[in-house]
Amino acid sequence: MDEKRRKLQFRAWRRGFREMDLIMGSFADQAIAGFDEVQLAEFERLLATPDWEVYAWIIGQKPVPDNHRGPVLDQLIAFRYEARPG
């Protein structure tokens, strides 16, 4: 994995809001290796968005603004976090 992907994965796991750490970190673990440059840029933009906004989109509490719509966010919304045993 290249340096950019490692940094984004690290940021995904350290959001400061535990639920988002688990969702975005697990999503990054699963998906980031297959992202192209456009997808990496979209994911980086999502990481720069406040946690509460992204969380509200993920749980369907608020609609996703047009300027944040994209295939990576669609994948993140469809992603189902499953806790791993111990």
N, C-alpha and C positions, 0 to 999 in steps of 0.2 A: 504494500500500500504506500502511495506517495505521501509526501509531507503535507500537502494541502488536505487530502482526505483524513489523515491522522488528526490534524488540527480541528477540522470540522467535527469529527467524531468526538474528540475531547470536549469541544464546546457543547455538543448535543447532550453529553452526560452531565454537564455542570451548568444547568440552567438556573438554579437557585430556587426552584419550585419542584419538589420531589416528584409529583405526578408527571411533570413535563420531562424531568430527567429520565424517568422510566420509559415514557412513550418515545421521546425523540432519540434518546440514547439507544434503545432497543431497535428502533427503526433504522438508525444510522448503521448499527452493527449488521443488520440484515441487508440494507440496500446500497450503502454508499460506494462499495467497491464497483458496482455496475453503473454508476452515474457517469455521464459524459460531462463535458465542461459546462454546457447550458444547464444541466440538472444540478451540478455542483453550485453554480451561481444562484439558482433558485433556492436551494437548500440553505446557502449562506445568508440569503436575504431573509428567509424564515427565521434563522437563528438570531438575526438582528431585530426581529419583531418582538415586542413585549410578550412574555409568557401568557398572560391572561387573555390577550387577543387571540393567539394561536389556539390556546386551550378551548376558548369559546367556539371557535370554528370547528375544532375536532369533535367536540361533544354535541355540535349542532345547536348551541345556544344562540349563536349569532351567524348571520350569513357572511360568507367570505366576500370581501370587497373585490371588485373587478381587478384592481391593480395587484392583487395577491393570488389570483387564480393561476393555476398551472398544474402540470402533470405530477410534480413532486408533492405538492400539497394534496392533490387528489389521492396519491399513494399513501401519504401520511394519514389522511382521514380514513381511508379504507383499512389501514394497518390495525391489527388487533394485538395489543400487548398481552402476553401471557407470562405470568410470573414463573420463573424456573424454580424447581424445588431446591432448597437449601444450600 
